[in-house]
């Protein structure tokens, strides 16, 4: 009887519903996963649903991207893009309870509008028409290696009433990190120790947000939306630094950083039927205020003998107006055309001071440390797609961008830029689970306004020069993709790409003796990527799933100092990830490995190389006492590995072939366990 009871219990623990197969539902090639497909994972919110879509990788757009069209990720909701930029798509999805997800559709980006025309895959999250109130409450506690417990949490609600949906969310993140390590400064080529530093960093990054939105949908082309958000961040770093110079006097240096960030955003859109399709007007306005203060003090027995202080005050404003007309059935074509106008402005002032051995403070003038950068930009776009055969689809797009950029203050610069940006994509459903895509496009990078302004990095004892003459790099990109559905809902995908870039944005010397963001010559990128997401139930492991990705990106550009080809600054050639998950009824567990090659920033007189902790190991165990509640115990950096940074210094610059000094930095956050409880209601 005891053996029978154990067998019955084991069968109950390992039982799981048979997976629901995905299916292609229309000639456009969209693949559909009904909500039942995700029930075995018992997701708490829509973000967890999207992360379980086989073979799909969520793409988070950068908040710093200017304008609306270029800030798109790769997820839409009910066929529409959220009219918000500061709320990234993962934040938006986390606010939607999983119980309100009816199905997930995945297809080529051109099926979802001009903003997505260059994306191989876009997910459309289709919500149910269910009324009433629903929401998610999340709370978690993290434990640092020094024993501190850090609570945080969030609450989001969604109310549907007729054609209207209301969403409100508030969250507090109590991000805190403690890390310890050392720096070792040595002379080259002898390797003789110059200085040893023992460092402990205590980092607190509390941030909070409150946001709300209203969505109205009466029909496909009768929609309206309004959203608003406020967020703040109060980053604090305190570093204890015991310094032991060889043959010198020991010091107890201190570094503090206090970064204050506030952001407001309001936006909305309205769409109405027009000429057999829909015409939509989108508006967005945002403001970001920063007030940052760094203080680095050299001390001997707490007495200040030198150091630096820097304060950065900036305000960034953006206003965007976008109008577009869409018609999905103009003959055999689906078309979209429109225009976007944007005004962006950054006002920034940097004050840098030096302390002498008496503690007296004196101001240091930096080139371009008080400036205003303004950009007026307009972009027209047209996108058209059609099925050439029942299995082959063609997508064509053409954008024309014109902008006027001015820099005033410490530097004065004006320039007008204009670019044509064509794109073509072909999607071929071969059959028997095979699919192929090929695309070619011209892209133009955006300039970071902060790259025009000079500022010091006190933690690294160096200055980043500003460059008012910086130009955007422009590229021709080709990408070919082939994928195969295997083992039911599993997927294997391989991508090969090649990019040729003019005016590569990297780092260049300035007349004042610093280095700054600037333009090099022509460069190339060669891309090879493989991803897989495989269920292993058919191999005898119930509820098991293994996924991973391998990426190799080889970049090459001529270095302005050595005259030899080298990688782009910050490019890590090889990146990998491997994840295992097994769902056993109310229980789930899993682990993951990820890592990447070292990557180098090529500066005026320095090679700055970061060597990440490899592999970075995570693990989790999950228990679902009810369909509405999930308890997760997880661990980050399970291998307790350190990251390392190597800085090679050259004099007077990197035209000298051999470095004269090396600095090694080692940091470790140690093992980071945390407990999370999520509860859905409604």
C-alpha positions as CSV (number, residue, x, y, z in Angstrom):
1,X,0.0,0.0,0.0
2,X,2.8,2.4,0.9
3,X,4.4,1.8,-2.6
4,X,1.1,2.4,-4.3
5,X,0.6,5.7,-2.4
6,X,4.0,6.9,-3.3
7,X,3.3,6.0,-7.0
8,X,0.0,7.9,-6.9
9,X,1.6,10.9,-5.3
10,X,4.4,10.9,-7.9
11,X,1.9,10.7,-10.7
12,X,0.0,13.6,-9.3
13,X,3.1,15.8,-9.0
14,X,4.2,15.0,-12.5
15,X,0.8,15.3,-14.2
16,X,0.4,18.2,-16.6
17,X,-2.0,19.0,-19.3
18,X,-1.1,18.1,-22.8
19,X,0.3,21.1,-24.7
20,X,-2.1,22.9,-27.0
21,X,-0.6,23.0,-30.5
22,X,0.0,26.3,-32.3
23,X,-1.6,26.8,-35.6
24,X,-1.4,29.2,-38.6
25,X,-4.8,30.9,-38.8
26,X,-4.6,33.1,-41.9
27,X,-2.8,33.7,-45.2
28,X,-0.6,36.3,-43.5
29,X,1.2,33.6,-41.6
30,X,0.3,34.6,-38.1
31,X,0.8,31.7,-35.6
32,X,-1.7,31.6,-32.7
33,X,-1.3,30.3,-29.2
34,X,-4.6,30.1,-27.2
35,X,-4.6,31.0,-23.5
36,X,-4.8,27.2,-22.7
37,X,-1.3,26.7,-24.1
38,X,0.1,28.8,-21.2
39,X,-2.0,27.3,-18.4
40,X,0.7,24.8,-17.5
41,X,3.0,27.7,-16.6
42,X,0.3,29.4,-14.5
43,X,1.6,32.9,-15.4
44,X,0.6,35.7,-13.1
45,X,0.6,38.5,-15.8
46,X,0.9,39.1,-19.5
47,X,4.7,39.5,-19.3
48,X,5.1,35.9,-18.1
49,X,2.8,34.8,-20.9
50,X,4.9,36.6,-23.6
51,X,8.1,35.1,-22.2
52,X,6.7,31.6,-22.6
53,X,6.0,32.0,-26.4
54,X,8.2,29.4,-28.1
55,X,11.2,30.9,-29.8
56,X,10.3,34.5,-29.1
57,X,12.7,37.0,-27.4
58,X,11.2,40.1,-25.9
59,X,12.8,43.3,-27.3
60,X,12.9,46.3,-25.0
61,X,13.2,49.6,-26.7
62,X,15.6,52.2,-25.3
63,X,13.9,55.0,-23.5
64,X,16.5,57.5,-24.8
65,X,15.4,56.9,-28.4
66,X,13.8,60.2,-29.6
67,X,10.5,60.2,-31.5
68,X,7.7,57.6,-31.4
69,X,8.2,55.4,-34.4
70,X,11.8,54.3,-33.6
71,X,11.0,53.5,-30.0
72,X,8.8,50.5,-30.8
73,X,9.6,47.2,-29.2
74,X,8.2,43.9,-30.7
75,X,4.9,43.5,-28.8
76,X,1.5,45.1,-29.6
77,X,-1.8,44.7,-27.6
78,X,-5.0,44.1,-29.4
79,X,-3.2,45.0,-32.6
80,X,-2.3,48.5,-31.2
81,X,1.0,49.9,-29.9
82,X,0.7,51.5,-26.4
83,X,1.1,55.3,-26.8
84,X,3.8,55.5,-24.1
85,X,7.6,55.5,-24.2
86,X,8.6,55.8,-20.6
87,X,6.5,52.8,-19.7
88,X,8.6,50.1,-21.5
89,X,6.7,47.2,-22.9
90,X,7.7,44.8,-20.1
91,X,6.2,47.3,-17.6
92,X,3.0,47.6,-19.6
93,X,2.7,43.8,-19.9
94,X,3.4,43.2,-16.2
95,X,0.3,45.4,-15.4
96,X,-2.1,43.0,-17.3
97,X,-3.3,40.0,-15.4
98,X,-2.8,36.7,-17.2
99,X,-6.5,35.9,-16.7
100,X,-7.3,38.7,-19.3
101,X,-5.2,37.2,-22.1
102,X,-7.3,35.4,-24.7
103,X,-4.6,34.4,-27.1
104,X,-1.2,35.3,-28.5
105,X,-0.5,35.9,-32.2
106,X,3.0,36.0,-33.6
107,X,3.9,37.1,-37.1
108,X,6.1,39.3,-39.3
109,X,6.5,42.9,-38.1
110,X,4.9,44.4,-41.2
111,X,1.6,42.9,-40.2
112,X,1.4,45.3,-37.3
113,X,2.3,48.7,-38.8
114,X,5.1,50.8,-40.1
115,X,6.9,51.0,-36.7
116,X,7.4,47.3,-36.8
117,X,8.3,46.8,-40.5
118,X,11.9,45.9,-39.8
119,X,11.2,43.2,-37.2
120,X,11.3,39.5,-38.0
121,X,8.7,38.7,-35.3
122,X,6.1,40.7,-33.4
123,X,3.7,39.4,-30.8
124,X,0.1,40.6,-30.7
125,X,-1.4,40.1,-27.3
126,X,-5.2,39.7,-27.7
127,X,-7.1,40.4,-24.5
128,X,-10.5,39.0,-23.5
129,X,-13.7,41.1,-23.6
130,X,-14.4,40.1,-20.0
131,X,-15.7,43.0,-17.8
132,X,-15.1,43.8,-14.2
133,X,-12.0,44.4,-12.1
134,X,-8.8,42.4,-12.2
135,X,-5.3,43.0,-11.0
136,X,-1.9,41.7,-9.7
137,X,-0.1,42.2,-6.4
138,X,3.6,41.4,-6.2
139,X,5.9,41.5,-3.3
140,X,9.5,40.3,-2.9
141,X,12.3,40.3,-0.4
142,X,16.0,40.1,-1.5
143,X,18.9,39.2,0.8
144,X,22.3,40.8,0.2
145,X,25.5,39.0,1.1
146,X,25.9,41.2,4.2
147,X,22.6,39.9,5.5
148,X,20.4,42.9,4.7
149,X,16.8,42.2,3.7
150,X,15.4,44.4,1.0
151,X,11.6,44.5,0.4
152,X,9.8,45.8,-2.7
153,X,6.4,45.5,-4.4
154,X,3.9,46.7,-6.9
155,X,0.1,46.7,-7.5
156,X,-1.7,47.0,-10.8
157,X,-5.4,47.0,-11.6
158,X,-7.4,46.6,-14.8
159,X,-11.1,47.5,-15.1
160,X,-13.1,46.9,-18.2
161,X,-16.5,48.6,-18.6
162,X,-18.1,48.3,-22.0
163,X,-15.8,49.6,-24.6
164,X,-13.5,51.2,-22.1
165,X,-10.6,49.7,-20.2
166,X,-8.9,51.5,-17.3
167,X,-5.5,50.6,-16.0
168,X,-3.7,51.9,-12.9
169,X,-0.4,50.9,-11.4
170,X,1.9,51.8,-8.6
171,X,5.2,50.3,-7.8
172,X,8.2,50.6,-5.5
173,X,11.5,49.0,-6.3
174,X,14.0,48.9,-3.4
175,X,17.0,48.0,-5.5
176,X,20.1,47.7,-3.3
177,X,23.4,46.0,-3.9
178,X,26.5,45.4,-1.9
179,X,29.7,44.3,-3.6
180,X,33.3,44.0,-2.5
181,X,36.5,43.6,-4.3
182,X,39.9,45.2,-5.0
183,X,41.9,47.1,-7.6
184,X,45.5,46.3,-8.3
185,X,47.7,48.9,-10.2
186,X,50.9,47.6,-11.7
187,X,53.7,48.9,-13.8
188,X,54.4,47.4,-17.2
189,X,56.3,45.5,-18.5
190,X,57.8,44.6,-15.1
191,X,54.4,43.8,-13.4
192,X,55.7,45.6,-10.3
193,X,52.9,46.6,-7.9
194,X,52.3,50.3,-7.6
195,X,49.1,50.5,-5.6
196,X,46.5,48.1,-4.0
197,X,43.0,49.2,-3.2
198,X,40.5,47.4,-1.1
199,X,36.9,48.5,-1.9
200,X,33.4,48.0,-0.6
201,X,30.5,49.5,-2.6
202,X,27.1,50.0,-1.0
203,X,24.5,50.9,-3.7
204,X,20.9,51.9,-3.1
205,X,18.7,52.6,-6.1
206,X,15.1,53.1,-4.7
207,X,12.7,54.1,-7.4
208,X,8.9,54.4,-7.7
209,X,6.3,55.1,-10.3
210,X,2.6,55.7,-10.6
211,X,0.8,55.4,-14.0
212,X,-2.7,55.2,-15.4
213,X,-4.3,54.7,-18.8
214,X,-7.7,54.7,-20.5
215,X,-8.4,52.7,-23.6
216,X,-11.5,52.9,-25.7
217,X,-12.3,50.5,-28.6
218,X,-15.7,50.5,-30.3
219,X,-14.5,48.8,-33.6
220,X,-11.3,48.2,-35.5
221,X,-11.0,51.9,-36.5
222,X,-12.8,53.6,-33.6
223,X,-10.3,53.7,-30.8
224,X,-8.9,56.2,-28.3
225,X,-6.3,56.1,-25.6
226,X,-4.8,58.3,-22.9
227,X,-2.0,57.6,-20.5
228,X,0.1,59.4,-17.9
229,X,3.1,58.5,-15.8
230,X,5.3,59.9,-13.1
231,X,8.5,58.2,-11.9
232,X,11.5,59.1,-9.8
233,X,14.8,57.5,-9.0
234,X,17.2,58.3,-6.1
235,X,20.5,56.4,-6.8
236,X,23.1,56.5,-4.0
237,X,26.5,54.9,-4.0
238,X,28.9,55.0,-1.1
239,X,32.4,53.5,-1.5
240,X,34.9,52.8,1.2
241,X,38.3,52.6,-0.4
242,X,41.4,51.6,1.6
243,X,44.5,52.5,-0.6
244,X,48.0,51.1,0.0
245,X,50.6,52.7,-2.3
246,X,53.9,50.8,-2.4
247,X,56.4,53.0,-0.5
248,X,53.8,55.6,0.2
249,X,51.3,56.6,2.9
250,X,48.1,54.6,3.2
251,X,44.9,56.4,2.5
252,X,41.2,56.0,3.3
253,X,39.6,57.5,0.1
254,X,35.9,57.9,-0.2
255,X,33.6,58.1,-3.2
256,X,29.9,59.1,-3.0
257,X,27.4,59.5,-5.9
258,X,23.9,61.0,-5.5
259,X,21.8,60.9,-8.7
260,X,18.2,62.3,-8.6
261,X,15.9,61.6,-11.6
262,X,12.3,62.7,-12.1
263,X,10.2,62.0,-15.2
264,X,6.7,63.0,-16.3
265,X,4.9,61.8,-19.5
266,X,1.5,62.2,-20.9
267,X,0.3,60.8,-24.2
268,X,-2.6,59.6,-26.2
269,X,-4.1,58.8,-29.6
270,X,-7.4,58.8,-31.4
271,X,-8.4,56.8,-34.4
272,X,-11.4,57.1,-36.7
273,X,-12.6,55.4,-39.9
274,X,-11.4,57.1,-43.1
275,X,-11.4,56.0,-46.8
276,X,-11.9,52.3,-46.0
277,X,-9.3,52.2,-43.3
278,X,-8.4,54.2,-40.2
279,X,-6.7,57.5,-39.6
280,X,-4.9,58.0,-36.3
281,X,-3.4,60.9,-34.5
282,X,-0.8,60.3,-31.7
283,X,0.5,62.9,-29.3
284,X,3.2,62.6,-26.6
285,X,5.0,65.0,-24.3
286,X,7.6,64.2,-21.7
287,X,10.1,65.9,-19.4
288,X,13.1,64.5,-17.5
289,X,15.0,66.4,-14.8
290,X,18.3,65.2,-13.5
291,X,20.5,66.5,-10.6
292,X,23.6,64.4,-10.1
293,X,26.4,64.9,-7.6
294,X,29.7,63.0,-7.4
295,X,32.3,63.5,-4.7
296,X,35.7,61.8,-4.7
297,X,38.0,62.6,-1.7
298,X,41.6,61.4,-1.2
299,X,42.1,61.2,2.6
300,X,44.8,60.3,5.0
301,X,43.4,59.4,8.4
302,X,40.1,61.2,7.4
303,X,41.9,64.4,6.5
304,X,41.3,65.6,2.9
305,X,44.5,65.9,0.8
306,X,42.8,66.1,-2.7
307,X,39.9,65.0,-4.8
308,X,37.1,66.2,-7.1
309,X,33.5,67.2,-7.0
310,X,31.1,67.3,-9.9
311,X,27.5,68.4,-10.2
312,X,25.4,67.8,-13.3
313,X,22.0,69.5,-13.8
314,X,20.0,68.7,-16.9
315,X,16.5,69.0,-18.3
316,X,15.3,67.1,-21.3
317,X,12.0,67.8,-23.1
318,X,10.3,66.0,-25.9
319,X,7.1,66.7,-27.9
320,X,5.9,64.3,-30.6
321,X,2.9,64.4,-33.0
322,X,2.4,61.5,-35.4
323,X,-0.4,61.0,-37.9
324,X,-1.0,57.9,-40.0
325,X,-3.6,56.3,-42.3
326,X,-4.0,52.5,-42.4
327,X,-6.0,50.3,-44.8
328,X,-5.6,46.5,-44.6
329,X,-7.4,45.8,-47.9
330,X,-6.5,48.2,-50.7
331,X,-6.8,45.8,-53.5
332,X,-4.4,43.0,-52.7
333,X,-2.2,45.3,-50.5
334,X,-2.1,46.3,-46.9
335,X,-0.9,49.9,-46.7
336,X,0.1,52.5,-44.1
337,X,1.4,56.0,-44.6
338,X,1.9,59.0,-42.4
339,X,4.2,61.7,-41.0
340,X,5.8,62.4,-37.6
341,X,7.1,65.6,-36.2
342,X,9.2,65.9,-33.0
343,X,10.9,68.6,-31.0
344,X,13.7,67.5,-28.6
345,X,15.8,69.7,-26.3
346,X,18.5,69.0,-23.7
347,X,19.7,71.7,-21.4
348,X,22.8,70.6,-19.4
349,X,25.3,72.3,-17.1
350,X,28.3,70.6,-15.6
351,X,30.4,72.0,-12.8
352,X,33.6,70.2,-12.0
353,X,35.9,71.2,-9.0
354,X,39.3,70.0,-7.7
355,X,40.4,70.0,-4.1
356,X,44.1,70.7,-3.3
357,X,46.0,69.3,-0.3
358,X,44.5,72.0,2.0
359,X,40.9,71.0,1.0
360,X,40.4,74.2,-1.0
361,X,38.0,73.8,-4.0
362,X,38.7,75.3,-7.4
363,X,36.6,75.1,-10.5
364,X,37.8,73.3,-13.6
365,X,36.5,74.4,-17.0
366,X,35.6,71.6,-19.4
367,X,35.0,72.0,-23.1
368,X,31.2,72.1,-23.8
369,X,30.1,71.8,-20.1
370,X,27.2,74.3,-20.4
371,X,25.1,73.8,-23.5
372,X,21.7,73.4,-25.0
373,X,21.1,70.8,-27.8
374,X,17.9,71.2,-29.9
375,X,16.5,69.1,-32.6
376,X,13.6,69.6,-34.9
377,X,12.8,66.5,-36.9
378,X,10.1,65.3,-39.4
379,X,9.8,61.9,-40.9
380,X,7.4,60.7,-43.6
381,X,6.8,57.0,-44.1
382,X,4.9,54.6,-46.3
383,X,4.6,50.8,-45.8
384,X,2.9,48.3,-48.2
385,X,2.7,44.5,-48.0
386,X,0.9,41.8,-49.9
387,X,0.8,38.0,-50.4
388,X,2.5,37.1,-53.6
389,X,1.4,33.4,-53.3
390,X,-0.4,31.5,-50.5
391,X,3.0,31.0,-48.9
392,X,5.1,34.0,-49.9
393,X,4.6,37.5,-48.6
394,X,6.4,40.7,-49.6
395,X,6.8,43.8,-47.3
396,X,8.1,47.1,-48.6
397,X,8.8,50.3,-46.7
398,X,10.2,53.8,-47.4
399,X,11.0,56.5,-44.8
400,X,12.3,59.9,-45.4
401,X,13.8,61.8,-42.5
402,X,14.8,65.4,-42.3
403,X,16.2,67.2,-39.2
404,X,17.8,70.4,-38.0
405,X,20.1,70.2,-35.0
406,X,21.7,73.1,-33.2
407,X,24.1,73.3,-30.3
408,X,24.4,76.6,-28.3
409,X,26.3,77.7,-25.2
410,X,29.9,76.8,-24.8
411,X,29.9,75.5,-28.4
412,X,28.0,76.6,-31.4
413,X,27.0,74.2,-34.2
414,X,24.2,73.9,-36.7
415,X,23.5,71.2,-39.2
416,X,20.6,69.9,-41.4
417,X,20.4,66.2,-42.2
418,X,18.2,64.2,-44.5
419,X,18.0,60.5,-45.3
420,X,16.0,58.1,-47.3
421,X,15.5,54.8,-45.5
422,X,14.1,52.0,-47.7
423,X,13.4,48.5,-46.5
424,X,12.3,45.2,-48.2
425,X,11.3,42.0,-46.5
426,X,10.2,38.6,-47.9
427,X,8.5,35.9,-45.7
428,X,8.2,32.4,-47.1
429,X,6.2,29.7,-45.4
430,X,7.9,26.7,-47.0
431,X,5.8,24.0,-45.4
432,X,6.3,21.1,-43.0
433,X,7.1,23.6,-40.2
434,X,9.8,25.4,-42.2
435,X,9.8,29.2,-42.6
436,X,12.4,31.6,-44.2
437,X,12.8,35.3,-44.2
438,X,15.1,37.7,-46.0
439,X,15.4,41.5,-45.5
440,X,17.5,44.4,-46.6
441,X,17.3,47.9,-45.1
442,X,19.0,51.2,-44.7
443,X,19.1,52.5,-41.2
444,X,20.3,55.7,-39.6
445,X,21.4,55.8,-35.9
446,X,20.2,58.5,-33.5
447,X,22.7,60.8,-31.8
448,X,22.7,60.8,-28.0
449,X,22.4,64.4,-26.9
450,X,24.5,63.7,-23.8
451,X,27.4,62.9,-26.2
452,X,27.6,66.7,-27.0
453,X,28.3,67.5,-23.4
454,X,31.6,67.1,-21.5
455,X,31.6,65.4,-18.0
456,X,34.0,63.6,-15.7
457,X,33.8,60.1,-14.5
458,X,35.2,60.4,-10.9
459,X,35.0,56.7,-10.2
460,X,37.3,56.1,-13.2
461,X,39.5,59.2,-12.9
462,X,38.9,60.4,-16.4
463,X,37.0,62.9,-18.5
464,X,34.6,62.3,-21.4
465,X,34.8,65.1,-23.8
466,X,31.8,66.5,-25.6
467,X,31.6,66.7,-29.4
468,X,29.3,69.2,-31.0
469,X,30.3,67.9,-34.5
470,X,29.1,64.4,-34.0
471,X,27.1,62.9,-36.9
472,X,24.8,59.8,-37.0
473,X,26.2,56.6,-38.5
474,X,24.2,55.1,-41.4
475,X,24.1,51.5,-42.5
476,X,22.9,49.0,-45.0
477,X,21.7,45.8,-43.3
478,X,21.0,42.4,-44.7
479,X,19.5,39.5,-42.7
480,X,18.4,36.0,-43.6
481,X,16.5,33.8,-41.2
482,X,15.3,30.2,-41.4
483,X,13.3,28.4,-38.7
484,X,11.8,25.0,-38.1
485,X,9.0,23.8,-35.9
486,X,10.1,20.6,-34.1
487,X,8.8,18.3,-31.3
488,X,5.3,19.8,-31.5
489,X,5.5,23.4,-30.4
490,X,9.3,23.6,-30.3
491,X,11.4,25.8,-32.6
492,X,14.9,26.1,-33.9
493,X,16.0,29.3,-35.7
494,X,19.2,30.4,-37.4
495,X,20.0,34.0,-38.5
496,X,22.8,35.2,-40.7
497,X,23.4,38.9,-41.3
498,X,25.8,41.4,-42.7
499,X,25.9,45.2,-42.1
500,X,28.1,47.9,-43.8
501,X,28.2,51.1,-41.8
502,X,29.5,54.6,-42.8
503,X,30.8,57.1,-40.2
504,X,30.9,54.5,-37.4
505,X,30.1,56.2,-34.1
506,X,32.9,55.4,-31.6
507,X,35.5,57.4,-29.7
508,X,37.9,60.1,-31.2
509,X,40.5,62.5,-29.8
510,X,39.5,66.1,-29.1
511,X,41.7,69.2,-29.5
512,X,41.6,69.8,-25.7
513,X,43.4,66.4,-25.1
514,X,40.4,64.3,-24.1
515,X,38.5,61.7,-26.1
516,X,34.9,62.0,-27.0
517,X,32.1,60.3,-29.0
518,X,32.9,60.8,-32.7
519,X,32.9,59.3,-36.1
520,X,35.4,56.9,-37.6
521,X,35.4,55.5,-41.2
522,X,33.5,52.6,-42.7
523,X,32.9,49.5,-40.7
524,X,31.3,46.1,-41.0
525,X,29.3,43.6,-38.9
526,X,28.9,39.9,-39.5
527,X,26.2,38.2,-37.6
528,X,25.4,34.6,-36.8
529,X,22.7,33.7,-34.3
530,X,21.0,30.5,-33.3
531,X,18.1,30.1,-30.9
532,X,16.1,27.1,-29.8
533,X,13.1,26.4,-27.6
534,X,12.3,22.7,-27.2
535,X,9.8,20.7,-25.2
536,X,11.2,17.4,-24.0
537,X,8.0,15.6,-23.1
538,X,8.3,13.4,-26.1
539,X,11.7,12.4,-24.9
540,X,10.2,11.1,-21.6
541,X,10.7,14.2,-19.4
542,X,7.2,15.4,-18.5
543,X,6.7,19.2,-18.4
544,X,10.3,19.9,-19.3
545,X,11.5,22.6,-21.7
546,X,15.0,23.7,-22.7
547,X,15.8,26.9,-24.5
548,X,18.9,28.8,-25.4
549,X,20.7,31.2,-27.8
550,X,24.1,31.5,-29.3
551,X,25.2,34.8,-30.9
552,X,28.4,35.7,-32.7
553,X,28.8,39.3,-34.0
554,X,32.2,40.1,-35.6
555,X,32.7,43.9,-36.1
556,X,35.5,45.7,-37.8
557,X,36.6,49.3,-38.2
558,X,40.0,51.0,-38.7
559,X,41.4,52.4,-35.5
560,X,42.4,56.1,-35.7
561,X,45.5,55.6,-33.6
562,X,47.0,52.3,-34.7
563,X,45.7,52.3,-38.3
564,X,44.7,48.6,-37.8
565,X,41.3,47.1,-37.9
566,X,39.6,46.4,-34.6
567,X,36.2,45.7,-33.1
568,X,33.7,48.4,-32.3
569,X,33.9,49.8,-28.8
570,X,31.6,47.8,-26.4
571,X,31.1,44.9,-28.8
572,X,31.1,41.4,-27.2
573,X,31.6,38.9,-30.0
574,X,30.1,35.8,-28.4
575,X,27.0,35.7,-26.2
576,X,25.3,32.6,-25.0
577,X,22.4,31.5,-22.7
578,X,20.9,28.2,-21.7
579,X,17.7,27.7,-19.7
580,X,15.9,24.7,-18.3
581,X,12.4,24.7,-16.9
582,X,10.1,21.9,-15.7
583,X,6.5,22.3,-14.7
584,X,5.1,19.6,-12.5
585,X,1.5,20.5,-11.7
586,X,1.7,23.0,-8.8
587,X,5.4,22.9,-8.8
588,X,8.1,24.2,-11.2
589,X,11.8,24.5,-11.1
590,X,14.6,25.5,-13.4
591,X,18.0,27.0,-13.8
592,X,19.9,29.1,-16.4
593,X,23.5,29.8,-17.6
594,X,24.5,32.9,-19.5
595,X,27.6,34.7,-20.4
596,X,29.6,36.6,-23.0
597,X,33.0,37.4,-24.2
598,X,35.0,40.3,-22.8
599,X,34.4,43.6,-24.6
600,X,36.7,46.7,-24.9
601,X,36.2,50.4,-25.1
602,X,39.0,52.0,-27.2
603,X,39.9,55.4,-25.7
604,X,42.5,58.0,-26.3
605,X,45.2,56.5,-24.0
606,X,43.4,53.5,-22.6
607,X,41.9,50.1,-23.5
608,X,39.1,49.5,-21.0
609,X,38.0,45.8,-21.1
610,X,35.2,44.3,-19.0
611,X,35.4,40.6,-18.3
612,X,31.9,39.5,-17.2
613,X,31.4,36.7,-14.7
614,X,31.1,33.5,-16.7
615,X,28.8,31.7,-16.4
616,X,26.3,33.7,-14.6
617,X,24.0,31.1,-13.0
618,X,20.5,31.5,-11.8
619,X,18.0,29.0,-10.3
620,X,14.4,29.0,-9.1
621,X,11.8,26.8,-7.4
622,X,8.1,27.7,-7.8
623,X,5.0,26.7,-5.9
624,X,1.4,27.5,-6.8
625,X,-0.9,26.9,-3.9
626,X,-3.8,28.2,-5.9
627,X,-4.4,29.3,-9.6
628,X,-4.1,32.9,-8.4
629,X,-1.0,32.7,-6.2
630,X,2.6,31.9,-7.0
631,X,5.5,31.7,-4.6
632,X,9.0,31.7,-6.1
633,X,12.4,31.2,-4.4
634,X,15.2,32.2,-6.7
635,X,18.9,32.7,-6.6
636,X,21.1,34.9,-8.8
637,X,24.9,34.4,-9.2
638,X,24.7,30.9,-7.9
639,X,28.3,30.3,-8.9
640,X,29.5,33.2,-6.7
641,X,31.7,34.4,-9.6
642,X,33.4,37.8,-9.8
643,X,33.5,40.1,-12.7
644,X,36.8,41.7,-13.7
645,X,37.9,44.8,-15.5
646,X,41.3,45.5,-17.1
647,X,42.5,48.9,-18.0
648,X,45.6,49.2,-20.0
649,X,47.2,52.7,-20.1
650,X,49.4,54.2,-22.9
651,X,51.4,57.4,-23.0
652,X,50.9,59.8,-24.6
653,X,48.2,57.9,-26.4
654,X,47.6,54.5,-28.1
655,X,49.9,55.3,-31.0
656,X,52.5,54.0,-28.5
657,X,52.4,50.2,-29.1
658,X,53.1,49.0,-25.6
659,X,51.1,50.0,-22.4
660,X,53.1,51.3,-19.4
661,X,50.5,50.6,-16.7
662,X,47.7,48.2,-16.0
663,X,44.8,48.4,-13.5
664,X,42.9,45.3,-12.6
665,X,39.5,45.6,-10.9
666,X,37.6,42.7,-9.4
667,X,34.1,42.9,-8.0
668,X,31.7,40.3,-6.5
669,X,28.0,40.8,-5.4
670,X,28.1,37.1,-4.2
671,X,25.0,34.9,-4.1
672,X,21.7,36.8,-4.2
673,X,18.6,34.9,-3.0
674,X,15.2,36.4,-3.1
675,X,11.6,35.4,-2.4
676,X,8.6,36.6,-4.5
677,X,4.9,36.2,-4.0
678,X,2.4,37.1,-6.8
679,X,-1.3,37.1,-6.4
680,X,-4.0,37.8,-9.0
681,X,-7.5,38.9,-8.3
682,X,-10.6,39.3,-10.5
